Each structure stands twice: as structure tokens, then as C-alpha cells.
Amino acid sequence: MTTAIHRRVDALRAGADPTFVARLASGWAVLGERQVLPGYCLLLPDPVVPALNALAGSDRAAFLADMAALGDAVLAVTHALRINYAILGNQDPALHAHVIPRYADEPAPHVTAHPWSYDWSRAPAFDAEAHRELRDALHAALGGRP
């Protein structure tokens, strides 16, 4: 089965995904195509697997460690209050982790709700120029060069 995750990883391998943040041990850190909250990122495994349970031992540990490292970078760069992590796979049945910054100034009722309470269709789309500074800062925070 080919999913949006498979297609995105293929684009990343080809250097054709402008949301690229960093290549990590377990996969790819990217900015979300919709920036529902500034700094929203995903971790996509490479190779793509159907679920976290398909990874064993050191591969599973590497993915989870990379997810936490991406969260640390998002927290440091955005100065968010906290990070929400989600691994769902219901719409795209391929492993991917959502790394979502949460802010103290989010409007009620969103501030205490899950991030899917927002209208994602109305969230700002990723824009390579508008999000360049954020992407570069995240890349640097993950040990890369801007």
C-alpha cells in the first residue's frame, strides 16, 4: 500500500520536499503542511513501516528517541509551553509521529483540548519563504547547519 507518508518519504529522498527540517537516525523531520500551531512537525520513518509495533529493538528506540529530540528542538525554537505527541495512523496507515507545540495564549476552548479541535483546513499552509527562518532554526537545533 502506498500512502501519503510513502509519497512524502519518496520526495524527501529525492530532495523534493520543501518542508524538510532534518535527516535523523530513524527518518525525516518535516514541518507540517498545515501550520495549525506554529512549529508543528512530523517525524516520518525511513523505511516506512505500517506502525510503531512493526519496529523492534533499536529501530523502535531510535524512532522514539528521534521523536523526543524533535520535540526538544520544537520546544527550544518556539518557546512553547509544552509539546503534544501523537502517533495515530488511522487516515494514513503508515507510521508517523505528530510533534505539536502548545502555547499558553491559545484561545479557549483549544488551550485545554487536543490539537484536532482546531479547524486544520483553515490553518496557514506551509510556505517555504515564510517558514524559512523556523525551518532553519529547527534544523540547527537538531544539530544541522542552516
N, CA, C and O atoms as CSV, one atom per row, in Angstrom:
chain,resi,resn,atom,element,x,y,z
A,1,MET,N,N,0.844,-1.190,0.000
A,1,MET,CA,C,0.000,0.000,0.000
A,1,MET,C,C,0.881,1.243,0.000
A,1,MET,O,O,1.863,1.329,0.737
A,2,THR,N,N,0.514,2.184,-0.828
A,2,THR,CA,C,1.201,3.470,-0.870
A,2,THR,C,C,0.308,4.507,-0.210
A,2,THR,O,O,-0.867,4.640,-0.551
A,3,THR,N,N,0.875,5.237,0.735
A,3,THR,CA,C,0.147,6.265,1.469
A,3,THR,C,C,0.799,7.620,1.216
A,3,THR,O,O,1.826,7.722,0.545
A,4,ALA,N,N,0.184,8.644,1.763
A,4,ALA,CA,C,0.780,9.981,1.703
A,4,ALA,C,C,2.147,9.986,2.389
A,4,ALA,O,O,3.040,10.731,1.985
A,5,ILE,N,N,2.310,9.169,3.411
A,5,ILE,CA,C,3.605,9.081,4.112
A,5,ILE,C,C,4.653,8.498,3.167
A,5,ILE,O,O,5.761,9.028,3.077
A,6,HIS,N,N,4.319,7.414,2.461
A,6,HIS,CA,C,5.244,6.834,1.486
A,6,HIS,C,C,5.649,7.868,0.432
A,6,HIS,O,O,6.830,8.013,0.116
A,7,ARG,N,N,4.663,8.580,-0.103
A,7,ARG,CA,C,4.950,9.576,-1.139
A,7,ARG,C,C,5.834,10.699,-0.597
A,7,ARG,O,O,6.722,11.193,-1.292
A,8,ARG,N,N,5.584,11.090,0.633
A,8,ARG,CA,C,6.378,12.179,1.213
A,8,ARG,C,C,7.816,11.731,1.463
A,8,ARG,O,O,8.753,12.491,1.220
A,9,VAL,N,N,7.995,10.503,1.946
A,9,VAL,CA,C,9.350,9.976,2.164
A,9,VAL,C,C,10.078,9.859,0.819
A,9,VAL,O,O,11.266,10.171,0.735
A,10,ASP,N,N,9.386,9.417,-0.222
A,10,ASP,CA,C,9.999,9.370,-1.554
A,10,ASP,C,C,10.461,10.759,-1.977
A,10,ASP,O,O,11.564,10.907,-2.504
A,11,ALA,N,N,9.637,11.775,-1.755
A,11,ALA,CA,C,10.005,13.146,-2.103
A,11,ALA,C,C,11.198,13.622,-1.281
A,11,ALA,O,O,12.079,14.303,-1.806
A,12,LEU,N,N,11.232,13.275,-0.015
A,12,LEU,CA,C,12.362,13.651,0.836
A,12,LEU,C,C,13.650,13.002,0.353
A,12,LEU,O,O,14.693,13.653,0.299
A,13,ARG,N,N,13.583,11.737,0.005
A,13,ARG,CA,C,14.771,11.040,-0.525
A,13,ARG,C,C,15.282,11.722,-1.794
A,13,ARG,O,O,16.488,11.776,-2.037
A,14,ALA,N,N,14.363,12.237,-2.588
A,14,ALA,CA,C,14.724,12.900,-3.847
A,14,ALA,C,C,15.116,14.363,-3.645
A,14,ALA,O,O,15.490,15.039,-4.603
A,15,GLY,N,N,15.034,14.856,-2.406
A,15,GLY,CA,C,15.350,16.263,-2.144
A,15,GLY,C,C,14.294,17.206,-2.664
A,15,GLY,O,O,14.581,18.362,-2.972
A,16,ALA,N,N,13.053,16.711,-2.764
A,16,ALA,CA,C,11.989,17.499,-3.390
A,16,ALA,C,C,10.864,17.873,-2.432
A,16,ALA,O,O,9.759,18.177,-2.882
A,17,ASP,N,N,11.110,17.859,-1.145
A,17,ASP,CA,C,10.074,18.243,-0.177
A,17,ASP,C,C,10.544,19.491,0.557
A,17,ASP,O,O,11.467,19.412,1.368
A,18,PRO,N,N,9.930,20.637,0.292
A,18,PRO,CA,C,10.382,21.891,0.911
A,18,PRO,C,C,10.149,21.959,2.412
A,18,PRO,O,O,10.691,22.843,3.076
A,19,THR,N,N,9.346,21.036,2.967
A,19,THR,CA,C,9.099,21.045,4.415
A,19,THR,C,C,10.233,20.378,5.194
A,19,THR,O,O,10.190,20.338,6.424
A,20,PHE,N,N,11.239,19.856,4.505
A,20,PHE,CA,C,12.370,19.165,5.131
A,20,PHE,C,C,12.982,20.013,6.240
A,20,PHE,O,O,13.282,21.192,6.051
A,21,VAL,N,N,13.161,19.385,7.401
A,21,VAL,CA,C,13.863,20.023,8.518
A,21,VAL,C,C,15.206,19.350,8.737
A,21,VAL,O,O,16.238,20.021,8.771
A,22,ALA,N,N,15.206,18.020,8.888
A,22,ALA,CA,C,16.455,17.317,9.165
A,22,ALA,C,C,16.306,15.828,8.859
A,22,ALA,O,O,15.214,15.263,8.933
A,23,ARG,N,N,17.441,15.209,8.512
A,23,ARG,CA,C,17.502,13.754,8.395
A,23,ARG,C,C,17.994,13.258,9.743
A,23,ARG,O,O,19.065,13.656,10.202
A,24,LEU,N,N,17.225,12.398,10.372
A,24,LEU,CA,C,17.566,11.845,11.679
A,24,LEU,C,C,17.873,10.357,11.523
A,24,LEU,O,O,17.695,9.799,10.440
A,25,ALA,N,N,18.325,9.723,12.580
A,25,ALA,CA,C,18.716,8.312,12.519
A,25,ALA,C,C,17.586,7.426,12.022
A,25,ALA,O,O,17.824,6.488,11.262
A,26,SER,N,N,16.348,7.716,12.446
A,26,SER,CA,C,15.225,6.837,12.118
A,26,SER,C,C,14.402,7.300,10.926
A,26,SER,O,O,13.561,6.550,10.430
A,27,GLY,N,N,14.629,8.515,10.463
A,27,GLY,CA,C,13.789,9.012,9.379
A,27,GLY,C,C,13.967,10.500,9.154
A,27,GLY,O,O,15.074,11.032,9.235
A,28,TRP,N,N,12.858,11.160,8.869
A,28,TRP,CA,C,12.862,12.550,8.421
A,28,TRP,C,C,12.011,13.428,9.335
A,28,TRP,O,O,10.873,13.083,9.653
A,29,ALA,N,N,12.559,14.546,9.751
A,29,ALA,CA,C,11.794,15.576,10.450
A,29,ALA,C,C,11.343,16.584,9.408
A,29,ALA,O,O,12.147,17.079,8.619
A,30,VAL,N,N,10.045,16.885,9.412
A,30,VAL,CA,C,9.469,17.833,8.454
A,30,VAL,C,C,8.509,18.763,9.178
A,30,VAL,O,O,7.956,18.419,10.223
A,31,LEU,N,N,8.322,19.933,8.615
A,31,LEU,CA,C,7.264,20.820,9.094
A,31,LEU,C,C,5.936,20.337,8.529
A,31,LEU,O,O,5.878,19.813,7.417
A,32,GLY,N,N,4.874,20.517,9.304
A,32,GLY,CA,C,3.553,20.133,8.841
A,32,GLY,C,C,3.120,20.962,7.653
A,32,GLY,O,O,3.432,22.148,7.558
A,33,GLU,N,N,2.395,20.323,6.746
A,33,GLU,CA,C,1.891,21.032,5.563
A,33,GLU,C,C,0.886,22.107,5.944
A,33,GLU,O,O,0.703,23.071,5.201
A,34,ARG,N,N,0.240,21.960,7.076
A,34,ARG,CA,C,-0.618,22.983,7.674
A,34,ARG,C,C,-0.012,23.349,9.019
A,34,ARG,O,O,0.183,22.477,9.866
A,35,GLN,N,N,0.283,24.603,9.221
A,35,GLN,CA,C,0.875,25.058,10.472
A,35,GLN,C,C,-0.238,25.503,11.420
A,35,GLN,O,O,-0.378,26.686,11.733
A,36,VAL,N,N,-1.019,24.527,11.865
A,36,VAL,CA,C,-2.156,24.806,12.744
A,36,VAL,C,C,-1.682,25.503,14.017
A,36,VAL,O,O,-2.358,26.391,14.536
A,37,LEU,N,N,-0.536,25.100,14.507
A,37,LEU,CA,C,0.163,25.797,15.585
A,37,LEU,C,C,1.600,25.978,15.098
A,37,LEU,O,O,2.195,25.024,14.597
A,38,PRO,N,N,2.168,27.168,15.232
A,38,PRO,CA,C,3.497,27.432,14.681
A,38,PRO,C,C,4.545,26.454,15.220
A,38,PRO,O,O,4.732,26.314,16.429
A,39,GLY,N,N,5.215,25.788,14.289
A,39,GLY,CA,C,6.246,24.825,14.656
A,39,GLY,C,C,5.780,23.380,14.600
A,39,GLY,O,O,6.550,22.475,14.920
A,40,TYR,N,N,4.532,23.144,14.197
A,40,TYR,CA,C,4.017,21.787,14.093
A,40,TYR,C,C,4.883,20.986,13.120
A,40,TYR,O,O,5.102,21.396,11.979
A,41,CYS,N,N,5.369,19.840,13.592
A,41,CYS,CA,C,6.258,18.985,12.802
A,41,CYS,C,C,5.776,17.543,12.809
A,41,CYS,O,O,4.912,17.158,13.597
A,42,LEU,N,N,6.352,16.765,11.919
A,42,LEU,CA,C,6.138,15.332,11.894
A,42,LEU,C,C,7.485,14.636,11.800
A,42,LEU,O,O,8.459,15.193,11.295
A,43,LEU,N,N,7.517,13.407,12.297
A,43,LEU,CA,C,8.658,12.521,12.107
A,43,LEU,C,C,8.164,11.365,11.254
A,43,LEU,O,O,7.218,10.668,11.622
A,44,LEU,N,N,8.815,11.165,10.107
A,44,LEU,CA,C,8.443,10.114,9.168
A,44,LEU,C,C,9.564,9.083,9.139
A,44,LEU,O,O,10.717,9.448,8.909
A,45,PRO,N,N,9.261,7.807,9.365
A,45,PRO,CA,C,10.323,6.807,9.385
A,45,PRO,C,C,10.832,6.497,7.980
A,45,PRO,O,O,10.096,6.624,7.002
A,46,ASP,N,N,12.074,6.097,7.894
A,46,ASP,CA,C,12.643,5.644,6.629
A,46,ASP,C,C,13.521,4.433,6.920
A,46,ASP,O,O,14.584,4.564,7.526
A,47,PRO,N,N,13.077,3.258,6.490
A,47,PRO,CA,C,11.965,2.988,5.594
A,47,PRO,C,C,10.617,3.120,6.306
A,47,PRO,O,O,10.523,3.030,7.531
A,48,VAL,N,N,9.583,3.337,5.497
A,48,VAL,CA,C,8.224,3.441,6.025
A,48,VAL,C,C,7.768,2.064,6.489
A,48,VAL,O,O,7.973,1.060,5.807
A,49,VAL,N,N,7.151,2.038,7.656
A,49,VAL,CA,C,6.570,0.807,8.209
A,49,VAL,C,C,5.121,1.114,8.572
A,49,VAL,O,O,4.754,2.280,8.715
A,50,PRO,N,N,4.287,0.069,8.724
A,50,PRO,CA,C,2.867,0.319,8.971
A,50,PRO,C,C,2.548,0.922,10.337
A,50,PRO,O,O,1.591,1.686,10.461
A,51,ALA,N,N,3.324,0.596,11.348
A,51,ALA,CA,C,3.001,1.060,12.705
A,51,ALA,C,C,4.235,0.944,13.588
A,51,ALA,O,O,5.196,0.259,13.237
A,52,LEU,N,N,4.206,1.612,14.729
A,52,LEU,CA,C,5.309,1.531,15.686
A,52,LEU,C,C,5.596,0.081,16.060
A,52,LEU,O,O,6.751,-0.297,16.257
A,53,ASN,N,N,4.553,-0.722,16.156
A,53,ASN,CA,C,4.717,-2.116,16.551
A,53,ASN,C,C,5.470,-2.941,15.512
A,53,ASN,O,O,5.910,-4.052,15.807
A,54,ALA,N,N,5.623,-2.411,14.301
A,54,ALA,CA,C,6.390,-3.105,13.274
A,54,ALA,C,C,7.897,-2.922,13.475
A,54,ALA,O,O,8.697,-3.645,12.881
A,55,LEU,N,N,8.274,-1.966,14.303
A,55,LEU,CA,C,9.680,-1.751,14.621
A,55,LEU,C,C,10.027,-2.540,15.873
A,55,LEU,O,O,9.206,-2.679,16.779
A,56,ALA,N,N,11.238,-3.051,15.914
A,56,ALA,CA,C,11.687,-3.798,17.086
A,56,ALA,C,C,13.001,-3.221,17.585
A,56,ALA,O,O,13.722,-2.548,16.848
A,57,GLY,N,N,13.297,-3.494,18.841
A,57,GLY,CA,C,14.591,-3.188,19.439
A,57,GLY,C,C,15.112,-1.803,19.173
A,57,GLY,O,O,14.470,-0.799,19.480
A,58,SER,N,N,16.308,-1.774,18.586
A,58,SER,CA,C,16.997,-0.492,18.400
A,58,SER,C,C,16.287,0.405,17.386
A,58,SER,O,O,16.373,1.628,17.497
A,59,ASP,N,N,15.592,-0.163,16.405
A,59,ASP,CA,C,14.859,0.669,15.440
A,59,ASP,C,C,13.708,1.398,16.123
A,59,ASP,O,O,13.472,2.577,15.859
A,60,ARG,N,N,12.999,0.701,16.993
A,60,ARG,CA,C,11.903,1.332,17.729
A,60,ARG,C,C,12.455,2.399,18.672
A,60,ARG,O,O,11.922,3.506,18.749
A,61,ALA,N,N,13.518,2.059,19.381
A,61,ALA,CA,C,14.128,3.019,20.312
A,61,ALA,C,C,14.624,4.258,19.566
A,61,ALA,O,O,14.486,5.376,20.062
A,62,ALA,N,N,15.198,4.064,18.378
A,62,ALA,CA,C,15.697,5.204,17.604
A,62,ALA,C,C,14.551,6.116,17.174
A,62,ALA,O,O,14.673,7.339,17.244
A,63,PHE,N,N,13.437,5.530,16.731
A,63,PHE,CA,C,12.307,6.355,16.305
A,63,PHE,C,C,11.772,7.168,17.479
A,63,PHE,O,O,11.523,8.366,17.344
A,64,LEU,N,N,11.598,6.529,18.615
A,64,LEU,CA,C,11.067,7.245,19.781
A,64,LEU,C,C,12.058,8.293,20.289
A,64,LEU,O,O,11.648,9.367,20.728
A,65,ALA,N,N,13.344,7.993,20.234
A,65,ALA,CA,C,14.349,8.976,20.648
A,65,ALA,C,C,14.362,10.163,19.686
A,65,ALA,O,O,14.482,11.311,20.115
A,66,ASP,N,N,14.240,9.891,18.392
A,66,ASP,CA,C,14.188,10.987,17.418
A,66,ASP,C,C,12.934,11.832,17.607
A,66,ASP,O,O,12.981,13.053,17.460
A,67,MET,N,N,11.816,11.191,17.933
A,67,MET,CA,C,10.581,11.932,18.187
A,67,MET,C,C,10.782,12.887,19.366
A,67,MET,O,O,10.374,14.047,19.307
A,68,ALA,N,N,11.407,12.399,20.427
A,68,ALA,CA,C,11.661,13.247,21.594
A,68,ALA,C,C,12.660,14.359,21.253
A,68,ALA,O,O,12.498,15.493,21.704
A,69,ALA,N,N,13.681,14.044,20.469
A,69,ALA,CA,C,14.660,15.066,20.075
A,69,ALA,C,C,14.006,16.150,19.222
A,69,ALA,O,O,14.307,17.333,19.378
A,70,LEU,N,N,13.113,15.744,18.321
A,70,LEU,CA,C,12.376,16.731,17.532
A,70,LEU,C,C,11.513,17.592,18.442
A,70,LEU,O,O,11.428,18.806,18.254
A,71,GLY,N,N,10.873,16.971,19.424
A,71,GLY,CA,C,10.088,17.732,20.397
A,71,GLY,C,C,10.950,18.717,21.171
A,71,GLY,O,O,10.537,19.854,21.402
A,72,ASP,N,N,12.144,18.293,21.572
A,72,ASP,CA,C,13.066,19.193,22.271
A,72,ASP,C,C,13.412,20.385,21.391
A,72,ASP,O,O,13.440,21.522,21.864
A,73,ALA,N,N,13.676,20.129,20.113
A,73,ALA,CA,C,14.036,21.215,19.189
A,73,ALA,C,C,12.864,22.172,18.999
A,73,ALA,O,O,13.050,23.389,19.025
A,74,VAL,N,N,11.658,21.637,18.810
A,74,VAL,CA,C,10.477,22.488,18.641
A,74,VAL,C,C,10.259,23.337,19.890
A,74,VAL,O,O,9.967,24.529,19.792
A,75,LEU,N,N,10.398,22.730,21.049
A,75,LEU,CA,C,10.227,23.452,22.314
A,75,LEU,C,C,11.248,24.584,22.429
A,75,LEU,O,O,10.894,25.703,22.798
A,76,ALA,N,N,12.498,24.299,22.117
A,76,ALA,CA,C,13.555,25.304,22.230
A,76,ALA,C,C,13.362,26.447,21.238
A,76,ALA,O,O,13.570,27.611,21.581
A,77,VAL,N,N,12.970,26.123,20.026
A,77,VAL,CA,C,12.858,27.145,18.975
A,77,VAL,C,C,11.595,27.985,19.134
A,77,VAL,O,O,11.633,29.201,18.945
A,78,THR,N,N,10.482,27.348,19.478
A,78,THR,CA,C,9.208,28.070,19.530
A,78,THR,C,C,8.902,28.664,20.896
A,78,THR,O,O,8.031,29.526,21.011
A,79,HIS,N,N,9.601,28.221,21.930
A,79,HIS,CA,C,9.329,28.641,23.303
A,79,HIS,C,C,7.894,28.294,23.706
A,79,HIS,O,O,7.253,29.018,24.467
A,80,ALA,N,N,7.409,27.168,23.174
A,80,ALA,CA,C,6.064,26.703,23.512
A,80,ALA,C,C,6.002,26.319,24.990
A,80,ALA,O,O,7.026,26.134,25.648
A,81,LEU,N,N,4.801,26.209,25.479
A,81,LEU,CA,C,4.572,25.802,26.866
A,81,LEU,C,C,4.869,24.322,27.050
A,81,LEU,O,O,5.457,23.923,28.055
A,82,ARG,N,N,4.462,23.508,26.081
A,82,ARG,CA,C,4.681,22.059,26.118
A,82,ARG,C,C,4.572,21.524,24.705
A,82,ARG,O,O,4.234,22.254,23.772
A,83,ILE,N,N,4.863,20.233,24.558
A,83,ILE,CA,C,4.740,19.554,23.273
A,83,ILE,C,C,3.745,18.415,23.437
A,83,ILE,O,O,3.817,17.649,24.398
A,84,ASN,N,N,2.813,18.307,22.491
A,84,ASN,CA,C,1.929,17.147,22.400
A,84,ASN,C,C,2.517,16.214,21.347
A,84,ASN,O,O,2.968,16.657,20.292
A,85,TYR,N,N,2.506,14.921,21.646
A,85,TYR,CA,C,2.984,13.897,20.714
A,85,TYR,C,C,1.817,12.994,20.363
A,85,TYR,O,O,1.016,12.644,21.229
A,86,ALA,N,N,1.716,12.614,19.093
A,86,ALA,CA,C,0.637,11.718,18.676
A,86,ALA,C,C,1.134,10.784,17.584
A,86,ALA,O,O,1.752,11.212,16.609
A,87,ILE,N,N,0.854,9.512,17.767
A,87,ILE,CA,C,1.084,8.501,16.734
A,87,ILE,C,C,-0.268,7.835,16.536
A,87,ILE,O,O,-0.730,7.084,17.396
A,88,LEU,N,N,-0.899,8.112,15.403
A,88,LEU,CA,C,-2.256,7.632,15.187
A,88,LEU,C,C,-2.316,6.608,14.051
A,88,LEU,O,O,-2.554,5.426,14.302
A,89,GLY,N,N,-2.109,7.037,12.832
A,89,GLY,CA,C,-2.100,6.130,11.698
A,89,GLY,C,C,-3.455,5.683,11.206
A,89,GLY,O,O,-3.542,4.697,10.474
A,90,ASN,N,N,-4.526,6.380,11.585
A,90,ASN,CA,C,-5.856,5.976,11.153
A,90,ASN,C,C,-6.150,6.400,9.718
A,90,ASN,O,O,-6.716,5.621,8.951
A,91,GLN,N,N,-5.774,7.619,9.345
A,91,GLN,CA,C,-6.016,8.086,7.983
A,91,GLN,C,C,-4.940,7.604,7.033
A,91,GLN,O,O,-5.245,7.142,5.934
A,92,ASP,N,N,-3.702,7.702,7.435
A,92,ASP,CA,C,-2.571,7.198,6.657
A,92,ASP,C,C,-1.961,6.036,7.434
A,92,ASP,O,O,-1.201,6.260,8.376
A,93,PRO,N,N,-2.278,4.808,7.058
A,93,PRO,CA,C,-1.810,3.651,7.821
A,93,PRO,C,C,-0.326,3.366,7.590
A,93,PRO,O,O,0.055,2.309,7.088
A,94,ALA,N,N,0.483,4.328,7.966
A,94,ALA,CA,C,1.936,4.216,7.937
A,94,ALA,C,C,2.439,5.009,9.139
A,94,ALA,O,O,1.908,6.074,9.456
A,95,LEU,N,N,3.452,4.489,9.797
A,95,LEU,CA,C,3.959,5.152,10.998
A,95,LEU,C,C,4.380,6.583,10.688
A,95,LEU,O,O,5.094,6.847,9.720
A,96,HIS,N,N,3.929,7.481,11.518
A,96,HIS,CA,C,4.385,8.862,11.521
A,96,HIS,C,C,3.989,9.453,12.872
A,96,HIS,O,O,2.945,9.113,13.429
A,97,ALA,N,N,4.828,10.333,13.383
A,97,ALA,CA,C,4.573,10.957,14.681
A,97,ALA,C,C,4.338,12.445,14.495
A,97,ALA,O,O,5.102,13.130,13.816
A,98,HIS,N,N,3.273,12.933,15.107
A,98,HIS,CA,C,2.965,14.359,15.131
A,98,HIS,C,C,3.645,14.968,16.352
A,98,HIS,O,O,3.539,14.429,17.454
A,99,VAL,N,N,4.333,16.073,16.168
A,99,VAL,CA,C,5.006,16.798,17.244
A,99,VAL,C,C,4.414,18.204,17.218
A,99,VAL,O,O,4.692,18.998,16.320
A,100,ILE,N,N,3.587,18.491,18.231
A,100,ILE,CA,C,2.734,19.672,18.177
A,100,ILE,C,C,3.015,20.600,19.367
A,100,ILE,O,O,2.741,20.235,20.511
A,101,PRO,N,N,3.555,21.787,19.108
A,101,PRO,CA,C,3.773,22.741,20.198
A,101,PRO,C,C,2.436,23.292,20.689
A,101,PRO,O,O,1.515,23.525,19.907
A,102,ARG,N,N,2.357,23.489,21.972
A,102,ARG,CA,C,1.164,24.091,22.575
A,102,ARG,C,C,1.589,25.352,23.310
A,102,ARG,O,O,2.642,25.398,23.945
A,103,TYR,N,N,0.750,26.369,23.210
A,103,TYR,CA,C,1.093,27.691,23.708
A,103,TYR,C,C,0.123,28.149,24.786
A,103,TYR,O,O,-1.059,27.805,24.755
A,104,ALA,N,N,0.623,28.921,25.734
A,104,ALA,CA,C,-0.192,29.428,26.836
A,104,ALA,C,C,-1.274,30.386,26.344
A,104,ALA,O,O,-2.309,30.529,26.994
A,105,ASP,N,N,-1.052,31.036,25.218
A,105,ASP,CA,C,-2.004,32.032,24.736
A,105,ASP,C,C,-2.989,31.486,23.692
A,105,ASP,O,O,-3.615,32.265,22.973
A,106,GLU,N,N,-3.131,30.175,23.604
A,106,GLU,CA,C,-4.127,29.612,22.688
A,106,GLU,C,C,-5.525,29.989,23.180
A,106,GLU,O,O,-5.760,30.068,24.386
A,107,PRO,N,N,-6.442,30.218,22.257
A,107,PRO,CA,C,-7.791,30.618,22.667
A,107,PRO,C,C,-8.575,29.459,23.276
A,107,PRO,O,O,-8.377,28.298,22.919
A,108,ALA,N,N,-9.470,29.802,24.204
A,108,ALA,CA,C,-10.402,28.810,24.742
A,108,ALA,C,C,-11.348,28.430,23.623
A,108,ALA,O,O,-11.678,29.302,22.819
A,109,PRO,N,N,-11.790,27.247,23.514
A,109,PRO,CA,C,-11.542,26.086,24.359
A,109,PRO,C,C,-10.332,25.271,23.926
A,109,PRO,O,O,-10.066,24.213,24.498
A,110,HIS,N,N,-9.583,25.751,22.912
A,110,HIS,CA,C,-8.480,24.964,22.361
A,110,HIS,C,C,-7.338,24.746,23.344
A,110,HIS,O,O,-6.661,23.719,23.287
A,111,VAL,N,N,-7.120,25.682,24.229
A,111,VAL,CA,C,-5.952,25.623,25.113
A,111,VAL,C,C,-5.918,24.337,25.944
A,111,VAL,O,O,-4.838,23.865,26.298
A,112,THR,N,N,-7.070,23.771,26.256
A,112,THR,CA,C,-7.098,22.535,27.039
A,112,THR,C,C,-7.578,21.334,26.226
A,112,THR,O,O,-7.715,20.237,26.769
A,113,ALA,N,N,-7.833,21.527,24.940
A,113,ALA,CA,C,-8.336,20.443,24.090
A,113,ALA,C,C,-7.194,19.841,23.278
A,113,ALA,O,O,-6.092,20.389,23.240
A,114,HIS,N,N,-7.463,18.728,22.641
A,114,HIS,CA,C,-6.462,18.124,21.766
A,114,HIS,C,C,-6.301,18.985,20.511
A,114,HIS,O,O,-7.206,19.745,20.167
A,115,PRO,N,N,-5.176,18.877,19.836
A,115,PRO,CA,C,-4.913,19.764,18.700
A,115,PRO,C,C,-5.897,19.606,17.543
A,115,PRO,O,O,-6.001,20.502,16.706
A,116,TRP,N,N,-6.614,18.495,17.478
A,116,TRP,CA,C,-7.573,18.291,16.393
A,116,TRP,C,C,-8.870,19.062,16.648
A,116,TRP,O,O,-9.803,18.984,15.848
A,117,SER,N,N,-8.934,19.794,17.741
A,117,SER,CA,C,-10.099,20.652,17.978
A,117,SER,C,C,-10.053,21.901,17.084
A,117,SER,O,O,-11.071,22.564,16.887
A,118,TYR,N,N,-8.876,22.213,16.550
A,118,TYR,CA,C,-8.746,23.333,15.620
A,118,TYR,C,C,-9.283,22.930,14.247
A,118,TYR,O,O,-9.354,21.745,13.922
A,119,ASP,N,N,-9.654,23.915,13.457
A,119,ASP,CA,C,-10.051,23.680,12.068
A,119,ASP,C,C,-8.776,23.677,11.223
A,119,ASP,O,O,-8.289,24.730,10.813
A,120,TRP,N,N,-8.250,22.497,10.975
A,120,TRP,CA,C,-6.983,22.371,10.261
A,120,TRP,C,C,-7.090,22.865,8.824
A,120,TRP,O,O,-6.089,23.292,8.248
A,121,SER,N,N,-8.276,22.817,8.234
A,121,SER,CA,C,-8.422,23.271,6.853
A,121,SER,C,C,-8.231,24.789,6.745
A,121,SER,O,O,-7.963,25.301,5.658
A,122,ARG,N,N,-8.363,25.493,7.839
A,122,ARG,CA,C,-8.200,26.951,7.832
A,122,ARG,C,C,-6.833,27.384,8.351
A,122,ARG,O,O,-6.530,28.576,8.389
A,123,ALA,N,N,-6.006,26.413,8.752
A,123,ALA,CA,C,-4.676,26.732,9.270
A,123,ALA,C,C,-3.771,27.201,8.131
A,123,ALA,O,O,-3.947,26.784,6.986
A,124,PRO,N,N,-2.812,28.058,8.438
A,124,PRO,CA,C,-1.896,28.518,7.390
A,124,PRO,C,C,-1.150,27.346,6.758
A,124,PRO,O,O,-0.654,26.463,7.457
A,125,ALA,N,N,-1.077,27.349,5.445
A,125,ALA,CA,C,-0.311,26.333,4.729
A,125,ALA,C,C,1.173,26.620,4.889
A,125,ALA,O,O,1.584,27.772,5.024
A,126,PHE,N,N,1.978,25.549,4.871
A,126,PHE,CA,C,3.425,25.728,4.873
A,126,PHE,C,C,3.801,26.568,3.661
A,126,PHE,O,O,3.297,26.350,2.559
A,127,ASP,N,N,4.683,27.519,3.876
A,127,ASP,CA,C,5.185,28.378,2.814
A,127,ASP,C,C,6.706,28.427,2.965
A,127,ASP,O,O,7.218,28.857,3.999
A,128,ALA,N,N,7.420,27.988,1.938
A,128,ALA,CA,C,8.878,27.865,2.026
A,128,ALA,C,C,9.552,29.173,2.431
A,128,ALA,O,O,10.503,29.158,3.213
A,129,GLU,N,N,9.080,30.285,1.918
A,129,GLU,CA,C,9.707,31.565,2.258
A,129,GLU,C,C,9.282,32.030,3.651
A,129,GLU,O,O,10.123,32.430,4.456
A,130,ALA,N,N,7.999,31.980,3.931
A,130,ALA,CA,C,7.501,32.460,5.226
A,130,ALA,C,C,8.012,31.614,6.389
A,130,ALA,O,O,8.169,32.125,7.498
A,131,HIS,N,N,8.271,30.336,6.152
A,131,HIS,CA,C,8.689,29.435,7.229
A,131,HIS,C,C,10.179,29.093,7.181
A,131,HIS,O,O,10.637,28.201,7.895
A,132,ARG,N,N,10.928,29.801,6.344
A,132,ARG,CA,C,12.363,29.521,6.201
A,132,ARG,C,C,13.114,29.674,7.527
A,132,ARG,O,O,13.901,28.802,7.893
A,133,GLU,N,N,12.880,30.762,8.239
A,133,GLU,CA,C,13.597,31.004,9.497
A,133,GLU,C,C,13.272,29.919,10.523
A,133,GLU,O,O,14.170,29.428,11.207
A,134,LEU,N,N,12.011,29.546,10.635
A,134,LEU,CA,C,11.600,28.484,11.550
A,134,LEU,C,C,12.260,27.159,11.163
A,134,LEU,O,O,12.815,26.465,12.014
A,135,ARG,N,N,12.196,26.819,9.888
A,135,ARG,CA,C,12.798,25.569,9.408
A,135,ARG,C,C,14.302,25.555,9.677
A,135,ARG,O,O,14.834,24.549,10.146
A,136,ASP,N,N,14.983,26.646,9.389
A,136,ASP,CA,C,16.426,26.709,9.615
A,136,ASP,C,C,16.787,26.609,11.088
A,136,ASP,O,O,17.768,25.959,11.450
A,137,ALA,N,N,15.987,27.259,11.942
A,137,ALA,CA,C,16.242,27.195,13.385
A,137,ALA,C,C,16.038,25.779,13.907
A,137,ALA,O,O,16.819,25.304,14.732
A,138,LEU,N,N,15.008,25.107,13.439
A,138,LEU,CA,C,14.775,23.716,13.855
A,138,LEU,C,C,15.902,22.813,13.362
A,138,LEU,O,O,16.371,21.941,14.093
A,139,HIS,N,N,16.331,23.025,12.128
A,139,HIS,CA,C,17.442,22.261,11.562
A,139,HIS,C,C,18.694,22.430,12.426
A,139,HIS,O,O,19.368,21.455,12.757
A,140,ALA,N,N,18.993,23.670,12.783
A,140,ALA,CA,C,20.158,23.948,13.621
A,140,ALA,C,C,20.010,23.323,15.005
A,140,ALA,O,O,20.972,22.776,15.544
A,141,ALA,N,N,18.818,23.401,15.581
A,141,ALA,CA,C,18.580,22.827,16.917
A,141,ALA,C,C,18.746,21.312,16.916
A,141,ALA,O,O,19.043,20.714,17.951
A,142,LEU,N,N,18.556,20.700,15.765
A,142,LEU,CA,C,18.723,19.254,15.646
A,142,LEU,C,C,20.157,18.884,15.263
A,142,LEU,O,O,20.438,17.730,14.940
A,143,GLY,N,N,21.053,19.854,15.300
A,143,GLY,CA,C,22.460,19.577,15.069
A,143,GLY,C,C,22.950,19.828,13.667
A,143,GLY,O,O,24.100,19.528,13.347
A,144,GLY,N,N,22.084,20.381,12.814
A,144,GLY,CA,C,22.485,20.682,11.440
A,144,GLY,C,C,22.924,22.111,11.302
A,144,GLY,O,O,22.954,22.872,12.269
A,145,ARG,N,N,23.266,22.463,10.080
A,145,ARG,CA,C,23.636,23.838,9.762
A,145,ARG,C,C,22.514,24.481,8.980
A,145,ARG,O,O,21.921,23.834,8.117
A,146,PRO,N,N,22.205,25.739,9.257
A,146,PRO,CA,C,21.134,26.399,8.491
A,146,PRO,C,C,21.511,26.538,7.026
A,146,PRO,O,O,20.731,27.069,6.236
